[in-house]
């Protein structure tokens, strides 16, 4: 008796759908952790944010709500709402990391008045600064959104 193995399309579709939902949850959790970390640094540890930190907050904070609503409503277009903010935050945090590490002169900084954008508050493991943590969060969220979009696009072309 010969048995033919047929691919189970429904199983593949279900697995793909679960992967996409997991990606959204991962991005949402990263945004929540970044939000809570930022609030902890400023409100509990009393670390004053610089101008670049404020701009990055403006990009990160809405992502908590945008991703949450996208998950609840199963909105396929979530990357189109998230990527403008996450890529803007990524660019600003990259500049902030370069400034923090001294690769961009402080004279070129946007932080003329108030707290300096190069103030060293915390460095986890001796190298993970607050600007670097922000950069990694925006990089992860952006990467997850591009991956989510590629899964959506590859599923539609099949």
N, C-alpha and C positions, 0 to 999 in steps of 0.2 A: 504494500500500500504506500503510495507516494503522496507525500504531503507538500503542498505548495505554500511557501511563505509569502504572504501578502503584507505589504506595509500597512500599518494601521494609521490612516490619515487622521482620524479623530484623536488618537493618542498623541500624535505629533503636534497637532493644532492645540490640544490642551496643554501640552508641555511648553510650547512656545508662549501661550497666553500666560501661564504661570510664571515663566521667566520674565516676561515683560512686567507683570505686576510686581515681582520681586525687585526688579530694577528700580521701579518707582518708589517702592518702600525704602530701598537702600539710599536713594538720593534724598528722600524725605528725612530719614534718620540722620544723615550727615548734616542736613540743613538745621534740624532741631538741635543737634549737638553743638554746631557752630553758634547758633543763636544763644543757647544756654551758656556756652563758654564765654561768649562776648559779654553777656549780662553779668556773669560771675566775675569776670575781670574788672568790669567797671563799677558794679554796684556792691559787690561783696568784698573784693580785694582793693577797691578804691583806686584802680589804675585808670588815669585819665586818658581817654582815646585821643589820638592825633587826628588831623583833618583827613588823612588817607584812611584811617580806621573808620571814621564816620562814613565816608563814601562807600567803603566795603560793607558796612552794616546796612546802608541803604539798599545795596544790591542783595545781601543775604537774607535779611529779615522777611521780605515778602515771599521768598522761596518756600518758607515753612507753610504759608497759607496756600500758595499756588499749587505746590505739590500735593498738599492735603486735599484740596478741592478736586484736583485732577484724579486722585486715587478714588475718592468717594463717587465722583461722577463718571469714572472710567473714560476720561477724555483722552482720545487718541492724539490730540494735538498738544499735549503737555510740553513736549520739547520746544515748540514754537513760542510758548509763554515763558519758559524757564531760561532758554539759551541767551536771549539778549541780556538778562540780568547776570547770569553766571559767567558769560564771556567778558562782560564789562568788569565784573568783580575780579575775574582771573587776570585781566590786563592790569588793573590797578594794583592788585596784590603782587603781581610780578614786579612791577615798578617799585613797589614798597620794599620788597625783598632786596632788589638791587640797591636801593637807597640805604637800607638797613645794613647791608654787607659792605657798604662803601664803594660799590662799583659805579654808582652815580654820585657825583658830588652833591653835598648837602646844599650848596648854593643854588642848585637846580630844583630843589624841593618845593612843593606847594605849601609847605608848613613854615611860613615866615613868622607868624605870630602864634603864641600859645605853646603847647607841648610840641617838642621836636618829634619828627617822624622816625628818628633814629634812636630814640630813647630805648635802652635795653632794660626791659622789665623782667621778663622771664625767658629762659631758654631751657626747654626740656631736652634731656640727654646731651646738653652742651651745644646744640645746634638748631633745635626746633624753636624758633622765635614765634611770637604772635603773628607777625606778617607771613611767616612760612606756613603756619597752621591754616591761616586764611587762604593762602595760595593752594594748599593741598585740598582743602574743602571745595573750593571753586573748581579746581582741576577734576576732582572726583565727580562732582555733580555734572559738570559739562561733559565729561567722558561717558558717564552713564546715560545722559540724554542723547548723545550721538549714537550710542549703542542701541538704546531703546528705539530710536528712529530707524536705524538700519534693520533691526528685527521686524519692525512694522512694515518697512519697505520691502524686505525680502519675502515676507509672508504674503504681501499683496501681489507680487510678481509671479508667485507659484500657481 
